[in-house]
Amino acid sequence: MSTVRIAPSILSADFARLGEEVRAIEAAGADWVHFDVMDNHYVPNLTIGPLVCEAIRPHVQIPIDVHLMVEPVDALVPLFAKAGANIITFHPEASRHVDRTLQMIRDHGCKAGLVFNPATPLEWMDHVMDRLDVVLLMSVNPGFGGQKFIPSTLPKLQAARQRINTHLARGGQPIVLEVDGGVKTDNIAQIVAAGADTCVAGSAVFGAPDADGGYRGVMQALKQAAVA
């Protein structure tokens, strides 16, 4: 795979200067800004909402990738779309009507996707493939940054990639295959080889700033390792 997207997760950024942080990752070559929304209900943590998304939107040109770890989902979709999100993904267990939620996201002008926890079966994909722009596999249990990559994600990535390739071969639309959790320079090559084309990296990026406060060094290292 010649091109791999890197989506730094601002969950690991310095919240006191988010504008500077997102500008720095874009300058370093980030492809997306990954925006983790946790509600202390679906997951055991509380993070950021649409107002923060709206605040950082003017600071970057790259897409904002909003990952909703919330329950229920539907009420937040229009708020994040209005706040400037480009991509909105959610967990199928958190929606009463998965097909309807996917269509709602698309109706609001955003790319739509499903997120699969480590123990969530991929079969949720099968009946909504025509509405998917993104499939995100969690390689940690959601709720906190800085966790270790779960190795069983690799065969699950291969299975998801096979489903996507079959869908494409039947004339379906392209679907991004994203992975989130514990991505680092020493495992990103395995992750990409298993089928991922987009990798979320939080502490791996924001924990390795350059001397000038930027992130060019770690971003370059991740992209080089991904295609090694």
Backbone as a ProteinNet text record, in pm:
[ID]
protein_1_A
[PRIMARY]
MSTVRIAPSILSADFARLGEEVRAIEAAGADWVHFDVMDNHYVPNLTIGPLVCEAIRPHVQIPIDVHLMVEPVDALVPLFAKAGANIITFHPEASRHVDRTLQMIRDHGCKAGLVFNPATPLEWMDHVMDRLDVVLLMSVNPGFGGQKFIPSTLPKLQAARQRINTHLARGGQPIVLEVDGGVKTDNIAQIVAAGADTCVAGSAVFGAPDADGGYRGVMQALKQAAVA
[TERTIARY]
85.5	0	89	73.7	165.4	130.2	4.7	-36.1	-113.3	-73.3	-142.2	-175.2	-300.8	-340.3	-305.4	-255	-231.9	-327.8	-402.8	-503.2	-469.9	-390.1	-356.9	-481.4	-491.6	-606.1	-576.3	-658.7	-634.4	-669.7	-718.5	-737.7	-606.3	-493.9	-361.8	-293.2	-359.6	-300.7	-309.1	-242.4	-250.2	-378.8	-478	-609.2	-604.8	-500.2	-489.9	-451.9	-405.2	-367.3	-400.8	-525.7	-568.5	-550.5	-575.1	-557	-415.2	-316.1	-176	-146.5	-202.2	-174.7	-226.2	-349.3	-401.4	-330.3	-290.6	-211.9	-77.6	-19.2	111.1	102.9	-3.2	-11.1	-40.4	-119	-142.3	-12.6	64.1	193	289.4	274.4	362.5	321.3	206.4	163.8	48.2	-20.4	-138.4	-243.3	-313.4	-416	-554.6	-583.8	-709.6	-679.4	-772.7	-773.1	-875.2	-830	-922	-974.3	-1106.7	-1174.9	-1259.6	-1211.5	-1277	-1380.8	-1505.6	-1615.8	-1662.2	-1643.8	-1680.2	-1780.6	-1879.5	-1993	-2002.8	-1907.5	-1913.1	-2039	-2089.9	-2208.8	-2182.3	-2162.7	-2125.2	-1982.3	-1894.9	-1757.3	-1728.6	-1634.9	-1610.5	-1514.8	-1550.6	-1469.1	-1555.5	-1517.3	-1590.7	-1491	-1515.6	-1416	-1475.5	-1488.1	-1518	-1639.8	-1700.4	-1823.9	-1818.9	-1934.9	-1941	-1877.3	-1883.3	-1824.9	-1673.1	-1608.1	-1463.8	-1434.2	-1517.9	-1503.7	-1516.4	-1616	-1637.8	-1519	-1457.9	-1346.4	-1220.3	-1195.1	-1072.1	-1090.5	-1215.3	-1240.2	-1166.2	-1162.5	-1092	-940.3	-887.1	-741.7	-680.2	-762	-708.8	-794.5	-729.9	-799.7	-831.1	-754.4	-773.3	-904	-957.7	-1085.3	-1078.9	-1189.9	-1206.2	-1289.3	-1229.8	-1283.8	-1341	-1472.1	-1537.3	-1579.4	-1526.9	-1558.9	-1649.2	-1777.3	-1876.1	-1879.2	-1827.9	-1839	-1947.4	-2070.1	-2183	-2306.3	-2399.8	-2528.7	-2637.1	-2741.5	-2769.4	-2685.8	-2693.2	-2607.9	-2677.7	-2800.6	-2863	-2869.3	-2891.1	-2905.1	-2776.7	-2661.5	-2534.4	-2491.5	-2547	-2504.9	-2520.9	-2638.8	-2650.7	-2564.5	-2539.1	-2456.8	-2312.2	-2259.3	-2121.7	-2110.2	-2210.5	-2208.8	-2205	-2286	-2287.9	-2156.2	-2091.2	-1966.1	-1845.9	-1863.9	-1755.2	-1694.6	-1757.8	-1707.3	-1719.8	-1622.6	-1627.6	-1665.2	-1626.4	-1650.4	-1709.9	-1815.4	-1873.8	-1890.7	-1828	-1840.5	-1901.8	-1970.1	-2035.9	-2035.3	-2064.5	-2067.6	-2208.2	-2222.9	-2356.5	-2437.7	-2370.3	-2443.8	-2512.2	-2466.2	-2516.2	-2633.4	-2672.8	-2782.5	-2895.8	-3018.3	-3134	-3155	-3119.2	-3144.1	-3019.5	-2930.4	-2799.2	-2811	-2895.2	-2913	-2960.3	-3054.6	-3109.1	-3001.5	-2921.5	-2815.9	-2711.9	-2672.7	-2578.3	-2634.4	-2760.6	-2821.2	-2831.9	-2860.9	-2868.9	-2735	-2626.2	-2492.9	-2468.6	-2501.1	-2482	-2573.1	-2695.4	-2788.7	-2739.2	-2655.1	-2598.1	-2464.6	-2432.5	-2315.9	-2183.9	-2187.2	-2064.5	-2047.3	-1923.3	-1896	-1939.3	-1990.9	-2047.9	-1972.5	-1961.8	-1892	-1933.3	-1899.6	-1923.4	-1791.5	-1798.4	-1682.4	-1705.1	-1603.8	-1614.5	-1516.8	-1570.7	-1488.6	-1418.1	-1316.4	-1242.6	-1330.1	-1439.1	-1525.3	-1653.2	-1667.6	-1786.9	-1771.1	-1865.5	-1851.3	-1867.9	-1797.5	-1802.3	-1933.6	-2015.3	-2139.6	-2231.1	-2215.2	-2293.1	-2274.8	-2157.6	-2129.5	-2218.5	-2252.2	-2299	-2426.8	-2514.1	-2643.1	-2646.4	-2533	-2529.5	-2407.6	-2349.9	-2227.4	-2244.7	-2363.7	-2385.5	-2391.7	-2401.9	-2407.1	-2276.5	-2176.7	-2052.1	-1946.8	-1887.2	-1769	-1643.8	-1662.1	-1550.5	-1589.1	-1493.4	-1503.6	-1383.8	-1410.6	-1305.3	-1300.9	-1185.5	-1167.2	-1089.7	-1148	-1077.5	-978.5	-853.2	-749.9	-715.5	-800	-801.2	-948.4	-976.9	-1112.8	-1133	-1240	-1253.6	-1275	-1229	-1249.8	-1128.8	-1009.5	-888	-777.4	-694.2	-577.6	-462	-358.7	-236.2	-238.8	-339.8	-347.7	-263.4	-238	-157	-242.1	-185.9	-252.1	-290.5	-414.5	-463.1	-433.1	-345.4	-300	-410.7	-520	-627.5	-695	-660.4	-712.6	-658.9	-540.7	-479.1	-562.5	-600.6	-687.9	-825.4	-872.6	-1001	-988.8	-875.4	-849.3	-849.3	-786.4	-783.2	-924.5	-1007.3	-1145.1	-1225.3	-1205.5	-1275.2	-1229.6	-1100	-1047.6	-1106	-1120.4	-1178.8	-1323.6	-1400.4	-1537.9	-1542.3	-1454.7	-1451.8	-1412.1	-1311.3	-1266.3	-1376.2	-1449	-1560.1	-1667.8	-1696.6	-1794.8	-1750.8	-1623.4	-1570.3	-1579.8	-1547.2	-1550	-1691	-1790.3	-1930	-1984	-1894.8	-1933.9	-1968.6	-1936.5	-1967.5	-1871	-1905.1	-1823.5	-1700.2	-1594.8	-1477.6	-1513.7	-1450	-1470.2	-1333.2	-1310.4	-1185.6	-1183.9	-1066.7	-1050	-949.7	-1002.6	-927.2	-905.5	-795.1	-768.8	-727.5	-769.7	-748.4	-713.9	-593.1	-556.1	-419.4	-325.1	-192.7	-108.4	-139.5	-61	69.4	180.9	313.4	403.4	522.6	614.7	654.2	652.9	699.1	590.9	464.9	360.8	278.1	299.9	214.7	231.5	350.7	370.2	282.2	273	186.6	40.3	2.4	-136.5	-175.1	-85.9	-111.5	-109.6	-17.4	-10.4	-138.4	-204.3	-329.1	-448.6	-431.7	-539.4	-579.1	-528.2	-566	-506.1	-584.2	-529.9	-527.2	-581.9	-585.5	-557.5	-462.4	-423.2	-435.5	-509.1	-518.7	-401.1	-334.8	-223.7	-236.8	-244.7	-261.4	-134.5	-107.7	11.2	139.6	135.8	255.3	297.8	199.6	229.3	253.8	154.1	162.3	261.4	305.2	407.3	548.1	561.8	694.9	713.9	699.9	715	859.1	874.6	1007.4	1054.6	1180.5	1236.3	1163.1	1108.8	1038.4	889.4	845.7	705.5	620.2	677.1	604.1	609.2	557.1	548.3	597.5	682	728.4	807.6	889	973.7	893.1	799	722	625.7	569.6	480.3	556.3	676.6	757.8	794.2	829	867	749.4	628.9	511.1	483.3	489.2	458.3	564	688.8	794.1	780	752.5	737.4	616.3	510.5	386.1	405.7	493.4	511.1	644.4	712.9	841.3	823.6
-118.5	0	123.4	210.2	322.3	441.4	457.5	573.8	530	579.9	551.5	684.8	702.4	824.4	811.1	920.9	926.9	1030.6	988.9	1075.5	1090.1	1190.1	1208.2	1236.9	1169.2	1187.3	1297.7	1403	1514.9	1481.8	1361.3	1317.6	1325.8	1309.7	1312.9	1448.8	1545.5	1678.2	1760.6	1876.6	1972	2052.6	2026.7	2089.8	2240.3	2285.6	2428.6	2508.1	2437.4	2507.8	2422.6	2382.3	2292.9	2354.3	2483.8	2547.5	2529.8	2556.7	2538.6	2393	2302.4	2160.1	2109.8	2146.4	2096.1	2161.5	2287.2	2349.6	2279	2238.7	2171.9	2035.2	1959.3	1827.3	1839.8	1938.4	1958.9	1997.2	2087.3	2127.5	2010.1	1912.9	1796.2	1689.6	1707.4	1611.9	1522.3	1555.4	1476.3	1483.9	1372.8	1366.2	1401.6	1359.6	1389.5	1433.1	1504.8	1526.9	1430	1341.7	1246.5	1307.4	1307.8	1382.7	1285.6	1249.6	1147.7	1209.1	1164.2	1215.1	1103.5	1125.4	1025.5	1086.2	1007.4	1062.3	1016.5	938.4	882.4	797.8	743.5	657.5	533.4	555.4	442.4	397.7	494	462.6	535.6	484.4	542.4	661.9	763.8	885.2	996.1	1120.7	1236.1	1329.2	1360.7	1440.4	1568.8	1579.3	1706.3	1694.8	1810.6	1812.2	1903.5	1935.4	2012.7	2150.9	2216.5	2350	2347.7	2242.3	2229.3	2201.2	2119.4	2093.3	2223.6	2301.4	2430.1	2523.7	2517.8	2605.9	2573.2	2443.2	2407.3	2407.4	2407.3	2400.1	2508.2	2634.6	2736	2720.2	2635.5	2623.7	2525.8	2440.1	2338.1	2325.7	2283.1	2254.7	2106.3	2020.8	1876.3	1833.5	1716	1669	1645.5	1673.8	1639.4	1511.2	1410.9	1275.4	1255	1269.6	1263.5	1120.4	1067.9	932.8	944.5	911.2	922.9	797.6	809	702.9	746.8	752.4	807.3	720.2	735.2	665.4	748.4	789.4	763.9	852.5	821.1	884.4	999	976.7	1061	1209.6	1244.7	1386.3	1465.1	1397.4	1467.6	1482.4	1402.5	1406.2	1545.4	1607.7	1740.3	1845.2	1830.9	1928.5	1924	1804.6	1793.2	1828.5	1795.5	1835.1	1986.9	2055.1	2201.5	2258.7	2188.5	2235.3	2217.6	2148.9	2137.1	1999.8	1897.1	1761	1721.7	1645.4	1591.5	1444.5	1373.9	1230.2	1207.5	1127.6	1092.8	941.5	881	737	710.5	596.7	561.3	410.5	368.3	226	171.6	62.7	12.6	-23.7	-67.4	-102.8	18.6	138.1	260.6	322.7	262.5	315.4	213.9	260.8	171.2	131.2	221.4	199.3	238.9	143.6	170.8	227.6	167.1	214.5	360.4	392.3	528.3	628.3	590.2	680.6	706.5	601.9	620.3	716.1	698.7	786.8	929.9	945.9	1079.2	1152.3	1081.3	1141.7	1188.5	1103	1139.7	1254.7	1255.7	1363.6	1498.5	1496.1	1619.7	1655.2	1586.5	1623.3	1567	1468.3	1408.2	1265.2	1218.5	1077.1	999.2	878.1	800.4	669.3	628.4	503.2	434.4	305.7	225	194.6	185.9	154.9	21	-64.3	-198	-212.7	-234.8	-263.9	-397.9	-428	-552.8	-678.2	-682	-801.1	-784.3	-675	-653.9	-723.8	-811	-884	-793.6	-827	-748.8	-765.1	-860.2	-886.1	-763.2	-668.3	-544.9	-476.2	-493.9	-429.6	-479.6	-606.5	-676.7	-620	-564	-517.8	-368.5	-300	-154	-112.3	-204.1	-172.6	-53.6	-39.1	68.6	205.8	211.2	338.9	372.6	286.4	304.5	377.3	478.7	543.7	504.7	467.1	434.1	316.1	226.5	123.9	144.2	163.3	187.2	70	4.3	-103.8	-52	-69.4	-34.9	-145.8	-107.1	-203.5	-190.5	-116.4	-112.5	-104	-122	-99.2	50.7	106.2	251.6	312.9	437.4	509.6	588.1	539.4	604.6	595.3	697.4	695.4	621.9	595.2	538	389.2	316.6	172.9	93.5	-31.4	-119.3	-184.6	-194.6	-255.2	-400.5	-438.3	-575.7	-655.6	-757.2	-827	-893.1	-934.8	-1000.9	-906.4	-778.3	-683.7	-714.8	-774	-798.2	-892.8	-1012.4	-1095.9	-1034.1	-954.7	-886.7	-781.8	-712	-618.5	-691.8	-807.7	-886.2	-924.2	-963.4	-1001.6	-881	-764.7	-643.6	-602.3	-612.6	-578.4	-669.6	-797.4	-891.3	-854.3	-816.8	-773.5	-649.6	-553.8	-430.6	-459.7	-544.3	-578.5	-649.8	-736.9	-806.3	-706.8	-611.9	-507.6	-424.8	-388.5	-312.4	-392.3	-520.9	-606.3	-620.1	-601.1	-608	-473	-374.7	-242.2	-143.6	-176.3	-87.1	29.1	125	243.4	211.6	292.2	272.9	293.3	218	229.3	235	337.5	351.6	249.3	188.4	96.2	157.1	200.9	277.1	191.7	215	144.4	246.6	221.2	318.7	247	277.8	225.8	160.6	222.3	162	159	242.7	246.9	320.7	256.7	315	280.3	337.8	311.8	164.8	92.8	-46.5	-147.3	-101.9	-197	-148.5	-26.9	27.3	-50.5	-105.2	-183.3	-307.8	-376.6	-494.4	-457	-343.1	-297.3	-267.4	-200.9	-168	-294.6	-385.4	-510.8	-592.8	-578.2	-651.4	-588.8	-465.8	-408.2	-266.4	-207.8	-70.9	28	130.3	237.8	370.7	372.5	494	453.9	523.1	487.3	607.3	587.6	689.1	669.1	778.4	772.9	891.4	863.6	970	998.6	918.4	941.3	922.9	837.4	817.6	946.7	1029.7	1157.8	1266.6	1291.1	1405.8	1384.8	1260.5	1234.4	1244.1	1281.4	1287.1	1416.5	1531.9	1658.3	1684.1	1758.5	1805.5	1911.1	1947.4	2048.8	2182.2	2210	2336.7	2327.5	2211.5	2193.1	2134.8	2115.9	2054.7	1903.1	1837.3	1690.5	1628.4	1701.4	1650.2	1521.2	1511.7	1393.3	1266.3	1268.2	1147.5	1117	1219.1	1194.9	1129.8	1179	1119.1	975.8	953	816.9	720.6	763.9	678.1	645.5	746.1	722.5	633.9	653.1	567.7	424.6	408	273.1	202	278.3	218.8	148.6	201.9	144.2	71.6	50.9	-17.5	-162.5
0	0	0	-98.8	-116	-28.6	6.2	82.9	206.3	320.6	446	510.9	547.5	618.6	766.4	823	967	1024.6	1127	1189.6	1337.7	1373.9	1515.6	1599.3	1711.9	1801.8	1901	1898.8	1988.8	2133.2	2160	2298.5	2375.3	2304.4	2367.8	2355	2294.7	2275.6	2403.7	2401.5	2511.9	2495.6	2579.1	2564.9	2591.7	2657.1	2684.5	2560.1	2455.9	2332.5	2209.5	2201.4	2093.8	1955.4	1942.1	1812.1	1761.9	1848.7	1810.9	1777.7	1857.2	1838.5	1703.2	1668.1	1540.2	1422.2	1435.9	1329.1	1313.7	1425.7	1422.4	1355.8	1383.6	1320.1	1170.4	1132.2	989.3	919.9	980.1	922.3	913.1	1003.7	1005	904.5	839.4	737.6	777.1	887	925.1	815.4	795.4	691	744.5	866.6	933.3	1076.5	1138.1	1282.4	1342.1	1430.1	1493.1	1622.5	1637.5	1742.8	1824.8	1943.9	2026	2118.6	2103.8	2184.2	2278.4	2409.1	2509.2	2606.4	2646.7	2721.5	2866.9	2915.7	3051.1	3072.4	2961.1	2965.9	2880.8	2751.6	2665.6	2695.8	2727	2769.6	2900.8	2981.1	3113.8	3110.7	3036.6	3033.1	2974.9	2998.4	2948.9	2881.7	2752.9	2682	2626	2495	2428.8	2338.7	2307.6	2231.3	2110.9	2054.5	1929.6	1938.2	2054.2	2064.9	2043.3	2088.4	2067.5	1919.9	1858.7	1715.6	1637.3	1671.4	1604.4	1626.7	1745	1777.7	1698.8	1674.2	1601.5	1450.4	1403.4	1258.5	1179.4	1222.5	1143.9	1141.5	1228.4	1240.4	1141.3	1078.2	987	862	754.8	629.9	615	683.1	669.6	736.3	697.2	754.1	904.2	971.1	1112	1120	1179.6	1187.4	1328	1341.3	1472.7	1504	1613.7	1660.4	1782.2	1763.2	1869.7	1956.1	2077.5	2177.4	2275.4	2224.3	2299.6	2276.9	2370.5	2358	2426.3	2352.7	2211.2	2118.4	1989.1	1888.7	1815.2	1773.5	1670.2	1704	1829.1	1863.9	1840.4	1845.4	1829.1	1683.6	1595.3	1454.4	1393.1	1398.1	1337	1404.3	1534.3	1605.2	1557.8	1539.1	1490.6	1342.8	1265.2	1124.7	1112.9	1192.1	1192	1243.3	1334.6	1394.1	1302.2	1188.9	1092.4	1076.3	1133.7	1113.1	966.1	918.4	782.3	780.1	885.6	899.1	1037.1	1045.6	1175.4	1181	1280.5	1300.5	1438.1	1450.7	1576.7	1594	1715.7	1748.9	1725.2	1650.5	1618.6	1742.3	1850.4	1972.1	2034.6	1999.8	2062.3	1986.4	1873.9	1793.4	1785.7	1802.1	1788	1642.8	1551	1408.5	1330.1	1310.6	1251.8	1110.6	1029.5	892.1	890.9	976.2	983	1027.1	1125.7	1173.1	1064.8	992.8	882.1	777.5	743.4	643.3	696.1	824.7	884	871.4	899.8	888.3	744.9	649.4	508.2	467.3	517.5	485.3	535.9	638.5	692	626.1	517.8	438.8	485.5	574.3	626.2	575.1	576.1	553	677.2	656.2	766.4	786.2	913	937.4	1065.4	1073.6	1192.9	1262.3	1395.4	1477.8	1547.4	1542	1600.2	1716.1	1836.2	1952.3	1934	2015.7	1997.6	1992.6	2068.7	2070.8	1990.1	1914.4	1832.9	1698.6	1659.6	1533	1411.8	1304.5	1181.3	1105.5	1144.9	1071.3	1064.1	1157.7	1149.7	1014	952.3	823.9	711.8	717.4	598.9	538.3	620.1	570.4	539.9	563.6	541.5	460	385.6	311.7	218	159.8	63.9	129.7	262.6	334.1	405.9	394.6	469.7	386.5	446.8	389.9	467.3	594	683.2	770.6	791.4	895.4	986.5	1115.5	1214	1311.7	1319	1415.4	1535.2	1653.2	1776	1810	1829.6	1867.8	2015.9	2088.1	2235.1	2274.7	2402	2448.6	2466.4	2410.9	2406.4	2544.4	2557.3	2682	2728.9	2695	2743.3	2638.8	2632.1	2544.8	2610.4	2531.4	2583.9	2611.2	2560.3	2585.3	2484.3	2517	2433.6	2324.6	2205.8	2090	2119.2	2085.2	2103.3	1976.2	1982	1861.4	1779.9	1843.9	1768.8	1669.6	1675.4	1576.7	1437.8	1427.7	1296.4	1209.7	1257.5	1174.5	1150.3	1243.6	1224.3	1113.6	1107.8	998	863.9	859.8	735.8	692.5	788.7	756.2	707.3	769.7	725.7	586.4	562	429.2	322.8	354.3	258.6	226.8	326.7	304.1	214	241.5	162.6	18.4	0.3	-135.6	-214.2	-147.5	-213.2	-254.3	-167.3	-197	-317.6	-322.2	-435.8	-564.7	-556.7	-675.8	-731.8	-646.4	-690.3	-736	-745.4	-793.8	-684.6	-560.4	-449.6	-438	-352	-332.4	-247.9	-257.7	-170.9	-24.6	64.2	208.5	275.7	353.2	428.1	540.9	564.5	676.9	774.4	887.1	986.1	1111.1	1180.5	1306.1	1410.9	1535.5	1642.8	1771.7	1824.3	1954.6	1957	2024.8	2041.3	1916.3	1817.6	1693.8	1719.9	1684.9	1706.1	1587.9	1586.3	1474.8	1467	1580.1	1577.3	1539.9	1524.8	1482.9	1364.4	1317.5	1211.9	1080.9	1055.2	932.6	933	1047.1	1059.1	1039.5	1095.1	1087.2	942.8	872.3	731.7	646.3	674.6	599.6	617	731.9	757.7	686.5	632.9	553.2	584.3	692.8	727.3	627.9	592.3	510	584.3	708.4	789.5	934.1	996.6	1132.7	1224.9	1333.5	1438.6	1533.6	1566.1	1662.1	1756	1885.2	1982.9	2057.9	2162.1	2244.3	2164.3	2060	1978.1	1909	1871.9	1807.3	1910.3	1994.4	2085.3	2199	2218.7	2319	2265.5	2136.7	2075.4	1996.5	2062.7	1989.5	1947.4	1839.6	1800.4	1899.6	1889.2	1979.1	1968.4	1848.8	1828.7	1861.5	1913.2	1948.2	1838.3	1719.1	1608.9	1616.7	1510.4	1511.4	1380.7	1308.7	1178.7	1192.5	1295	1312.3	1330.1	1422.6	1450.3	1335.8	1271.7	1159	1044.3	1016.9	910.8	945.2	1071.8	1115.3	1100.5	1136.9	1124.3	977.6	890.3	749.9	684	720.5	664.3	713.6	843	898	839.6	809.9	759.9	626.9	543.4	409.1	395.6	507.2	501.7	458.4
[MASK]
++++++++++++++++++++++++++++++++++++++++++++++++++++++++++++++++++++++++++++++++++++++++++++++++++++++++++++++++++++++++++++++++++++++++++++++++++++++++++++++++++++++++++++++++++++++++++++++++++++++++++++++++++++++++++++++++++++

